[in-house]
Amino acid sequence: MKFNEIYAAVGHLPCTEESQCRVLYDWVRESRPAQCLELGFLYGKTSCIIAAALQENGVGHLTSIDLEAVRNHKDNPNILDHLAKTGLQEFVTPIFSAISYTWELKKIIEQQTADNRCEPYFDFIFLDGAHTWETDVCAFFLGMKLLKPGGWFLFDDYMYSIEKSEWWSKAPAMQDKPTEYRHEQQVERLVTLAVSQHPDIESVVIRDNWAWARKNPSASVVAGPAVTHLTKTVAKRWLLDLLLRRKNKTG
Ligand SMILES: C[S@@+](CC[C@H](N)C(=O)[O-])C[C@H]1O[C@@H](n2cnc3c(N)ncnc32)[C@H](O)[C@@H]1O
């Protein structure tokens, strides 16, 4: 599906602006990622944009994760309705999480793990979710396990802060947060302190309030050490000591 066609169908939805949707669409067309992951889909606007580009490519799939709450959000049509309306269902697997996208990433890492090694699965990860340090630093490190060498991570809202956001600055959940937390540009801190310092990140480029980071094509995917269960040894020794003490008392 061409950009103008998909934008005519979903352009009225909030969040990502037309110019950024265009950049996203063109990037997917040019880079042809096979497996894409989106963290935060809300009504599915950018999901539909990515899916339309994948359809045009003739190859590729998007897994997209958000919270269960957006299934029925303020009477708005949800991602399922928008995918049905645009006929793009086969290109997207939406996951409505009861917990968080970090929880769903745990499940994907479990699926991808064999012999204590996580096989990377995604060529592209678009993080447009919480925009907060605790959640998104965690999402980044988990995402890096699943991102293929040479793959791309895209971070939305580089300049975001709670205080600058009309909606979040008034949200009840943010009213008891300290000033430093409300004023901090938390995505910028994530990109500067976690992403650009990660040993497997090759480059970071900021463009139009977005941060693009590439995983080094020669990053290795090695198995970790086997986990040694000392607890079992300690428990056995404790039980033996107990039995010996009892025997000595009675003997
Ligand atoms: C800005 S919206 C996404 C907009 C979408 N990418 C677009 O432009 O069409 C952010 C979304 O992230 C979701 N989100 C925030 N924290 C989350 C978490 N911990 N787990 C899952 N989804 C989360 C919110 O529910 C919200 O729908």
The ligand as an ORCA input file, in Angstrom:
! r2SCAN-3c Opt
* xyz 0 1
  C       2.832      7.390     22.198
  S       1.863      5.979     22.309
  C       2.332      4.999     20.930
  C       1.928      5.639     19.649
  C       2.133      4.817     18.393
  N       3.486      4.318     18.257
  C       1.785      5.681     17.202
  O       2.496      6.678     16.960
  O       0.771      5.400     16.553
  C       2.624      5.145     23.646
  C       1.994      3.815     23.999
  O       2.875      3.113     24.851
  C       2.099      2.306     25.693
  N       2.892      1.915     26.862
  C       3.462      2.725     27.796
  N       4.107      1.985     28.705
  C       3.951      0.680     28.365
  C       4.392     -0.545     28.921
  N       5.123     -0.584     30.031
  N       4.035     -1.698     28.295
  C       3.269     -1.664     27.173
  N       2.847     -0.523     26.576
  C       3.165      0.637     27.182
  C       0.905      3.167     26.051
  O      -0.181      2.365     26.452
  C       0.668      3.927     24.746
  O      -0.348      3.324     24.003
*
